[in-house]
Amino acid sequence: MKPAGRGPWRLSVRQSFGAVAALGLAATVVLGVLARQALEREGEALAEVHRAAQALRQHLEADMMHDALRSDVLAALLAKTPEDSARVREQLVEHAANFREAIATNGKAQLPTALASALGEVVPALEAYIALAEVLVAQAATDPKQASARLATFDDAFTTLEGRMEHVSDGLEAYATAVGQAAERSRFDQERELLLATLGAAALLTLLAWLLTRSVVRPLTQLTHAAEALSCGTVADEVSFRASNELGALADSFRASQAYLAAVVDGVEAFSRGDFSRVPAPRGQADALAHSLSSAVAAFRHVVAQNGRVITAVRAGDLSARGDEGTLQGEFQRLVQSANAMVAAVATPLSSATQALERAATGDLTARMEGETSGQFARMQQTLNGALSAISQSLREVREAGGQVRSAAKEIQATSHSVADGATRQAALIE
């Protein structure tokens, strides 16, 4: 497992996440400010484009009114009735007002100085052109010939105004084109700035995420691997990460847990070899594992003590001793029960044999070793009972032989008495 050091930060996990969040928020604020500035510049550029387009539209309308005034003059010269003349005069007034309004609107607009100056040059020619148109329309109603004679002068005024209007129109078109190009360049520059700022923020956040991953996720991954190894029974998997934050404290606690479990494993291995001295002592009331191990050791000690007491008594010839089963449970209780059963299995046939021998010692040769036995005890029972039967049979044979000897002695005694009687009689006859 690759060792992990303290890393470039000495921050707590909360501080690390807080720093990342703060820097992310700062990057978002910077992007927001840049975006707002870009929108403001874009708005200003669009406003200027709109202003140029509006000025161009107003100028086109003025140019149409310029042509409309000429049409009004020609219509007045062709009017047949007073009503036609009156209608032409009304149209002339309307067209003249629209003409003046369009030029005045552009004059008030925030246009470049050259365009404002060119518009200023249009106004005198405009007023002269409108005044001449009004005179010709009025004169056409009373003296059409005189009005027609002055048409050439009106055409000169028309041409003069048209030249100045074209000059302004060219300027407005160039201004609108320049403003549009400037707006496009500004939009491109703003998009580039926003893109660079976004890429910078993304790179910063990526770096912060990498640092956070290095300082948080890697230690957690190492601890996870060690925990998985611990769940499989391996307590020697090293956790090398050290830090002064919460993850460092977690790693220290995990190492302490590993050391504790290693001590428990060592104690259990020693316990399996019969060495109870290396069993770890409980570290407190909540140390359930050490308490359980100590309880197991105490129970085993009790089993050993109980069986030792029984073995000592048996070695001393006391087959009535039994181990205390009541304070034990489970396999420990069954172990003492097995020892007690083993002693009982030995004591029962020995007791039966002892009783048989005691009865035989009192002359009761009918005594036998009773009960069902097996193995060596069956052989002992068979041998003892056979010996007692043999002794009993021998004694019966001895008694029978004694009876026969007594019978022979009686016969000899009777014969002796008969011989003695015969001798006595013979002696008496001789006398």
Backbone torsions as a table, in degrees:
resi	resn	phi	psi	omega
1	MET	NA	130.8	-176.7
2	LYS	-71.5	128.6	-179.0
3	PRO	-66.2	149.4	177.4
4	ALA	-121.6	131.7	-178.7
5	GLY	-92.5	-160.7	-178.6
6	ARG	-78.6	-18.7	177.6
7	GLY	82.0	174.7	-175.6
8	PRO	-76.5	-16.0	-177.5
9	TRP	-111.0	146.0	170.9
10	ARG	-116.0	51.4	-177.9
11	LEU	-111.3	155.1	172.5
12	SER	-72.5	166.4	180.0
13	VAL	-61.9	-41.5	178.6
14	ARG	-62.5	-42.2	179.0
15	GLN	-66.5	-37.0	178.6
16	SER	-63.3	-48.1	178.8
17	PHE	-65.5	-37.3	177.5
18	GLY	-63.7	-41.1	178.8
19	ALA	-64.6	-43.4	178.3
20	VAL	-62.5	-42.9	179.4
21	ALA	-64.3	-40.8	-179.7
22	ALA	-65.1	-44.0	178.7
23	LEU	-66.5	-38.0	175.6
24	GLY	-63.0	-41.1	177.2
25	LEU	-64.4	-41.3	178.9
26	ALA	-62.8	-43.1	177.9
27	ALA	-61.9	-39.8	177.7
28	THR	-64.0	-41.2	178.9
29	VAL	-63.8	-44.4	179.4
30	VAL	-61.3	-44.8	177.5
31	LEU	-61.9	-39.1	177.8
32	GLY	-63.7	-41.9	178.7
33	VAL	-64.2	-45.9	178.5
34	LEU	-61.9	-40.8	178.8
35	ALA	-64.8	-39.4	178.8
36	ARG	-65.6	-43.9	177.9
37	GLN	-61.5	-40.8	178.4
38	ALA	-63.1	-40.8	178.3
39	LEU	-66.0	-38.3	178.2
40	GLU	-64.3	-45.2	177.9
41	ARG	-64.4	-39.1	177.4
42	GLU	-63.2	-40.4	177.5
43	GLY	-63.6	-41.4	178.0
44	GLU	-63.9	-42.5	178.9
45	ALA	-64.0	-42.2	179.0
46	LEU	-66.6	-35.9	177.6
47	ALA	-63.6	-39.8	179.3
48	GLU	-69.2	-38.5	176.1
49	VAL	-62.0	-43.7	178.2
50	HIS	-62.5	-40.1	179.8
51	ARG	-63.9	-42.1	178.8
52	ALA	-65.2	-43.3	179.8
53	ALA	-64.8	-39.4	179.2
54	GLN	-65.2	-41.2	178.8
55	ALA	-65.0	-40.6	178.8
56	LEU	-65.6	-39.7	178.2
57	ARG	-64.3	-44.2	178.1
58	GLN	-60.3	-39.0	-179.5
59	HIS	-69.3	-36.6	176.3
60	LEU	-63.9	-40.1	176.8
61	GLU	-63.9	-39.7	176.8
62	ALA	-62.8	-39.0	178.7
63	ASP	-64.5	-37.2	176.0
64	MET	-66.4	-38.1	177.6
65	MET	-66.7	-30.6	176.1
66	HIS	-61.5	-45.9	177.2
67	ASP	-70.8	-35.4	-179.2
68	ALA	-64.5	-36.2	178.1
69	LEU	-64.7	-40.1	177.3
70	ARG	-63.9	-39.8	177.9
71	SER	-64.2	-36.5	178.5
72	ASP	-63.1	-40.4	179.8
73	VAL	-64.6	-45.6	179.7
74	LEU	-65.1	-36.5	178.1
75	ALA	-66.6	-35.4	178.5
76	ALA	-65.1	-38.9	179.5
77	LEU	-68.1	-25.4	-178.4
78	LEU	-97.9	-0.2	-178.3
79	ALA	-63.7	139.3	-177.9
80	LYS	-103.1	-28.4	-174.2
81	THR	-127.0	161.1	176.1
82	PRO	-60.2	-32.5	178.6
83	GLU	-64.4	-40.1	177.7
84	ASP	-63.3	-42.0	179.6
85	SER	-63.0	-42.6	179.5
86	ALA	-63.1	-41.6	179.7
87	ARG	-64.4	-36.7	178.2
88	VAL	-66.4	-39.9	179.6
89	ARG	-63.7	-40.2	178.4
90	GLU	-62.6	-43.4	178.9
91	GLN	-64.5	-37.5	179.0
92	LEU	-62.5	-44.5	179.1
93	VAL	-61.0	-44.9	-179.6
94	GLU	-63.3	-45.8	-178.2
95	HIS	-66.3	-38.1	179.1
96	ALA	-65.1	-42.2	179.4
97	ALA	-63.9	-43.2	178.5
98	ASN	-63.7	-38.7	179.4
99	PHE	-61.5	-51.3	-179.6
100	ARG	-61.4	-40.7	-177.7
101	GLU	-64.4	-41.8	-179.8
102	ALA	-63.9	-45.6	179.8
103	ILE	-65.9	-39.7	-179.3
104	ALA	-66.2	-39.0	178.8
105	THR	-61.3	-44.6	177.8
106	ASN	-67.3	-31.4	178.0
107	GLY	-65.8	-31.6	179.2
108	LYS	-82.4	-17.5	-178.1
109	ALA	-69.5	154.4	-179.7
110	GLN	-83.7	78.4	-178.9
111	LEU	-101.8	162.2	176.7
112	PRO	-56.2	157.4	-175.1
113	THR	-59.6	-41.3	-178.0
114	ALA	-63.5	-40.5	179.2
115	LEU	-69.2	-40.2	177.8
116	ALA	-62.4	-39.1	178.0
117	SER	-66.1	-41.6	178.9
118	ALA	-64.3	-38.0	176.5
119	LEU	-65.7	-35.7	177.5
120	GLY	-63.3	-32.9	178.1
121	GLU	-73.3	-23.0	-179.3
122	VAL	-73.2	-33.4	-171.1
123	VAL	-59.5	-47.9	179.7
124	PRO	-60.9	-42.9	179.7
125	ALA	-65.9	-35.0	178.2
126	LEU	-62.4	-48.8	-177.9
127	GLU	-64.0	-39.0	178.7
128	ALA	-65.8	-40.0	-179.9
129	TYR	-66.0	-44.0	178.9
130	ILE	-65.3	-41.3	-179.9
131	ALA	-62.6	-42.6	179.6
132	LEU	-66.9	-36.8	178.3
133	ALA	-65.3	-39.8	179.2
134	GLU	-63.9	-40.8	-180.0
135	VAL	-64.4	-44.0	-176.8
136	LEU	-68.4	-37.6	179.3
137	VAL	-65.9	-42.3	179.1
138	ALA	-66.8	-41.3	-179.0
139	GLN	-70.4	-29.8	-179.9
140	ALA	-64.9	-25.7	179.6
141	ALA	-76.1	-25.5	-176.2
142	THR	-110.0	-37.5	-177.2
143	ASP	-140.6	80.8	-177.2
144	PRO	-57.8	-36.1	-177.3
145	LYS	-66.5	-44.4	179.3
146	GLN	-63.3	-38.8	178.9
147	ALA	-65.6	-39.9	178.4
148	SER	-65.7	-34.9	179.4
149	ALA	-64.7	-29.3	-178.5
150	ARG	-91.7	6.5	-178.1
151	LEU	-66.2	-32.2	179.4
152	ALA	-64.1	-40.1	176.9
153	THR	-62.4	-39.2	178.4
154	PHE	-64.4	-38.1	178.6
155	ASP	-64.8	-37.1	177.2
156	ASP	-63.4	-41.4	178.1
157	ALA	-65.3	-37.0	178.3
158	PHE	-62.5	-45.0	-178.5
159	THR	-65.5	-42.0	179.4
160	THR	-60.7	-47.3	179.9
161	LEU	-66.1	-36.1	-179.8
162	GLU	-63.7	-39.8	178.7
163	GLY	-63.0	-44.6	179.5
164	ARG	-67.0	-36.9	177.6
165	MET	-65.2	-39.9	177.9
166	GLU	-64.5	-38.6	178.1
167	HIS	-60.9	-43.7	177.4
168	VAL	-66.2	-40.3	-179.6
169	SER	-61.3	-43.3	177.6
170	ASP	-62.1	-41.6	178.9
171	GLY	-64.0	-41.6	179.6
172	LEU	-66.1	-39.8	178.3
173	GLU	-64.4	-43.1	178.0
174	ALA	-64.5	-40.0	178.9
175	TYR	-64.0	-43.4	179.3
176	ALA	-63.9	-40.7	178.4
177	THR	-64.1	-45.1	-179.6
178	ALA	-63.9	-41.0	179.6
179	VAL	-65.4	-41.5	178.3
180	GLY	-62.4	-43.7	178.6
181	GLN	-64.5	-40.8	178.1
182	ALA	-63.9	-39.4	178.1
183	ALA	-64.9	-38.8	178.8
184	GLU	-66.0	-43.0	177.4
185	ARG	-63.8	-40.6	179.2
186	SER	-63.7	-41.7	178.1
187	ARG	-62.6	-42.1	179.0
188	PHE	-63.7	-45.0	179.1
189	ASP	-62.3	-40.4	-179.6
190	GLN	-67.6	-41.4	177.5
191	GLU	-62.6	-39.7	178.3
192	ARG	-65.0	-43.6	178.6
193	GLU	-62.1	-44.4	179.0
194	LEU	-64.2	-39.2	179.1
195	LEU	-64.3	-45.0	178.8
196	LEU	-63.7	-41.7	178.8
197	ALA	-64.5	-40.7	178.9
198	THR	-64.7	-44.1	178.0
199	LEU	-62.9	-40.3	177.4
200	GLY	-63.3	-43.8	178.2
201	ALA	-63.8	-41.4	178.6
202	ALA	-63.1	-41.7	177.9
203	ALA	-63.8	-41.3	178.7
204	LEU	-63.0	-47.1	-179.9
205	LEU	-65.5	-35.3	176.3
206	THR	-64.0	-42.9	177.5
207	LEU	-62.4	-43.7	179.1
208	LEU	-63.8	-40.8	178.5
209	ALA	-63.7	-38.8	178.6
210	TRP	-65.0	-44.7	178.5
211	LEU	-63.1	-41.1	178.7
212	LEU	-65.1	-40.7	177.3
213	THR	-62.1	-42.0	-179.2
214	ARG	-65.3	-39.7	-174.2
215	SER	-88.6	-14.6	-176.8
216	VAL	-122.0	-53.6	-171.7
217	VAL	-71.0	-41.5	-178.8
218	ARG	-62.1	-45.8	175.1
219	PRO	-60.3	-40.2	178.4
220	LEU	-63.5	-37.8	177.4
221	THR	-63.8	-42.9	178.3
222	GLN	-63.0	-43.5	178.4
223	LEU	-64.9	-36.1	178.4
224	THR	-63.6	-45.0	178.2
225	HIS	-61.5	-43.6	179.7
226	ALA	-64.3	-38.7	178.4
227	ALA	-65.9	-39.4	176.9
228	GLU	-63.5	-41.8	177.4
229	ALA	-63.6	-38.7	179.3
230	LEU	-65.5	-37.0	178.5
231	SER	-66.5	-21.9	177.3
232	CYS	-92.1	2.4	176.1
233	GLY	99.9	2.9	179.9
234	THR	-94.1	116.7	-178.6
235	VAL	-104.3	0.6	-175.5
236	ALA	-100.8	6.3	179.3
237	ASP	-71.2	117.9	-170.5
238	GLU	-76.0	137.7	171.4
239	VAL	-112.0	103.3	-172.7
240	SER	-93.8	-7.8	-177.0
241	PHE	-67.4	133.2	177.1
242	ARG	-138.6	135.7	178.7
243	ALA	-159.2	168.6	-178.0
244	SER	-99.8	16.9	-179.6
245	ASN	-111.2	-166.6	-177.1
246	GLU	-61.4	-37.2	179.7
247	LEU	-67.0	-37.3	175.3
248	GLY	-62.8	-41.8	176.9
249	ALA	-63.3	-39.3	177.8
250	LEU	-63.7	-42.5	178.8
251	ALA	-64.6	-41.1	177.3
252	ASP	-61.2	-43.5	178.7
253	SER	-63.3	-38.7	179.8
254	PHE	-66.5	-41.4	177.5
255	ARG	-63.4	-40.2	176.8
256	ALA	-62.1	-39.2	177.4
257	SER	-64.2	-41.7	177.8
258	GLN	-61.3	-44.5	179.7
259	ALA	-62.8	-40.9	179.2
260	TYR	-63.4	-46.8	179.8
261	LEU	-65.5	-35.7	176.9
262	ALA	-63.4	-39.9	177.1
263	ALA	-64.2	-39.2	178.4
264	VAL	-64.9	-43.0	179.2
265	VAL	-62.5	-43.3	178.2
266	ASP	-62.1	-41.5	177.7
267	GLY	-63.4	-40.1	179.0
268	VAL	-66.4	-41.8	177.8
269	GLU	-62.1	-43.4	177.0
270	ALA	-62.9	-39.3	178.1
271	PHE	-61.7	-37.6	178.9
272	SER	-67.3	-23.3	177.1
273	ARG	-92.9	1.6	178.8
274	GLY	91.2	7.4	179.7
275	ASP	-98.4	104.8	-177.7
276	PHE	-88.2	-6.3	-173.5
277	SER	-74.3	-18.5	-176.1
278	ARG	-100.1	7.0	176.1
279	VAL	-71.3	123.5	-176.0
280	PRO	-65.5	141.2	178.0
281	ALA	-79.1	147.9	177.9
282	PRO	-59.2	141.4	179.8
283	ARG	-88.7	-4.0	-179.9
284	GLY	169.4	-178.6	-179.3
285	GLN	-65.4	-28.6	-176.8
286	ALA	-86.2	-2.0	-178.8
287	ASP	-79.2	77.9	-174.0
288	ALA	-64.8	-38.2	-176.7
289	LEU	-64.8	-48.8	179.8
290	ALA	-66.2	-37.7	176.6
291	HIS	-61.6	-42.5	-180.0
292	SER	-64.8	-41.9	179.1
293	LEU	-65.4	-40.9	177.6
294	SER	-63.9	-38.4	177.0
295	SER	-63.9	-40.3	178.2
296	ALA	-63.9	-41.7	178.6
297	VAL	-63.4	-43.7	179.5
298	ALA	-62.1	-41.5	179.1
299	ALA	-64.7	-40.5	179.8
300	PHE	-67.2	-40.6	175.7
301	ARG	-58.1	-40.8	179.5
302	HIS	-64.2	-41.0	177.8
303	VAL	-61.9	-46.1	180.0
304	VAL	-61.7	-41.5	-179.3
305	ALA	-64.7	-44.1	-179.4
306	GLN	-64.1	-47.5	-179.9
307	ASN	-67.4	-34.7	176.8
308	GLY	-63.4	-40.7	178.8
309	ARG	-63.3	-42.3	179.5
310	VAL	-65.7	-43.3	-179.2
311	ILE	-63.4	-41.1	178.1
312	THR	-61.8	-42.3	179.2
313	ALA	-65.4	-40.8	179.9
314	VAL	-64.7	-41.6	178.8
315	ARG	-63.5	-29.7	177.8
316	ALA	-83.4	-0.8	177.9
317	GLY	93.5	5.7	179.7
318	ASP	-95.8	101.1	-179.1
319	LEU	-91.0	7.2	178.9
320	SER	-91.3	-9.0	-177.7
321	ALA	-70.6	140.6	177.6
322	ARG	-137.3	149.9	176.9
323	GLY	-78.4	152.2	-179.8
324	ASP	-81.6	114.3	-178.3
325	GLU	-94.0	-18.1	-169.6
326	GLY	-66.9	-28.2	-176.9
327	THR	-89.3	1.4	-176.4
328	LEU	-113.9	163.7	180.0
329	GLN	-137.6	161.7	171.2
330	GLY	59.5	-137.3	-176.6
331	GLU	-64.7	-34.7	177.4
332	PHE	-61.3	-42.6	178.0
333	GLN	-64.7	-41.2	179.6
334	ARG	-66.5	-31.4	178.3
335	LEU	-65.0	-45.4	177.8
336	VAL	-66.6	-39.5	177.2
337	GLN	-60.8	-38.9	179.1
338	SER	-65.8	-41.2	177.8
339	ALA	-63.1	-43.3	178.0
340	ASN	-62.4	-41.7	179.4
341	ALA	-64.6	-37.4	178.5
342	MET	-63.9	-45.1	178.3
343	VAL	-62.7	-42.0	179.1
344	ALA	-63.5	-37.8	179.2
345	ALA	-65.9	-29.1	176.8
346	VAL	-82.5	-42.3	-174.6
347	ALA	-67.3	-35.8	-175.4
348	THR	-63.8	-54.1	178.7
349	PRO	-66.9	-35.0	177.4
350	LEU	-65.1	-39.6	177.6
351	SER	-64.0	-42.1	178.2
352	SER	-63.6	-40.3	179.0
353	ALA	-66.0	-40.4	179.8
354	THR	-63.5	-43.5	178.8
355	GLN	-61.9	-41.0	179.8
356	ALA	-64.4	-43.2	179.8
357	LEU	-66.2	-39.8	178.2
358	GLU	-61.7	-40.8	178.3
359	ARG	-68.1	-38.8	177.8
360	ALA	-65.0	-35.3	179.9
361	ALA	-65.4	-26.6	179.2
362	THR	-89.0	4.6	177.0
363	GLY	99.6	-0.4	179.9
364	ASP	-89.5	90.5	-177.9
365	LEU	-82.0	5.4	175.1
366	THR	-88.5	-5.0	-178.9
367	ALA	-67.3	143.1	178.0
368	ARG	-138.2	156.1	174.1
369	MET	-75.7	114.8	-173.2
370	GLU	-96.2	169.3	174.3
371	GLY	98.2	161.5	178.3
372	GLU	-88.2	128.6	-179.0
373	THR	-130.4	172.0	178.7
374	SER	-150.2	165.9	175.9
375	GLY	62.2	-138.1	-179.6
376	GLN	-62.5	-33.7	178.1
377	PHE	-66.5	-34.8	176.1
378	ALA	-65.6	-40.8	177.4
379	ARG	-64.3	-41.5	178.6
380	MET	-63.2	-43.3	178.9
381	GLN	-61.6	-43.7	-179.3
382	GLN	-64.6	-44.0	-179.0
383	THR	-65.5	-46.6	-178.0
384	LEU	-64.3	-47.8	179.5
385	ASN	-63.7	-35.8	177.3
386	GLY	-66.1	-40.5	179.1
387	ALA	-63.9	-44.4	179.0
388	LEU	-63.5	-39.7	178.4
389	SER	-65.5	-39.7	179.7
390	ALA	-65.4	-42.8	178.7
391	ILE	-62.9	-42.9	179.3
392	SER	-62.3	-41.5	179.1
393	GLN	-65.0	-41.0	179.8
394	SER	-63.7	-42.5	179.0
395	LEU	-64.2	-37.5	177.1
396	ARG	-63.5	-41.4	179.5
397	GLU	-64.9	-38.3	178.1
398	VAL	-64.5	-42.5	179.3
399	ARG	-63.8	-41.8	179.3
400	GLU	-63.5	-42.8	179.0
401	ALA	-63.7	-39.0	177.5
402	GLY	-62.3	-38.5	178.6
403	GLY	-64.4	-41.5	-179.5
404	GLN	-66.3	-39.5	178.6
405	VAL	-63.9	-40.3	179.0
406	ARG	-64.4	-40.7	178.8
407	SER	-62.3	-43.4	-179.8
408	ALA	-65.2	-39.3	179.8
409	ALA	-64.8	-40.8	178.2
410	LYS	-62.8	-42.6	-179.9
411	GLU	-63.8	-42.5	178.5
412	ILE	-62.4	-42.7	-180.0
413	GLN	-62.8	-41.9	179.9
414	ALA	-65.9	-39.7	178.6
415	THR	-64.5	-42.1	-179.8
416	SER	-62.7	-44.2	177.2
417	HIS	-60.9	-39.5	-178.9
418	SER	-66.7	-41.1	179.1
419	VAL	-64.7	-43.1	-178.8
420	ALA	-64.2	-41.2	179.2
421	ASP	-63.7	-40.1	-179.1
422	GLY	-66.0	-40.0	-179.7
423	ALA	-66.1	-40.1	-179.7
424	THR	-65.5	-42.3	179.3
425	ARG	-64.8	-39.3	179.5
426	GLN	-65.9	-41.0	179.2
427	ALA	-62.6	-37.0	-179.2
428	ALA	-70.0	-36.0	179.0
429	LEU	-66.8	-38.3	-179.3
430	ILE	-63.9	-42.5	178.8
431	GLU	-62.4	NA	NA
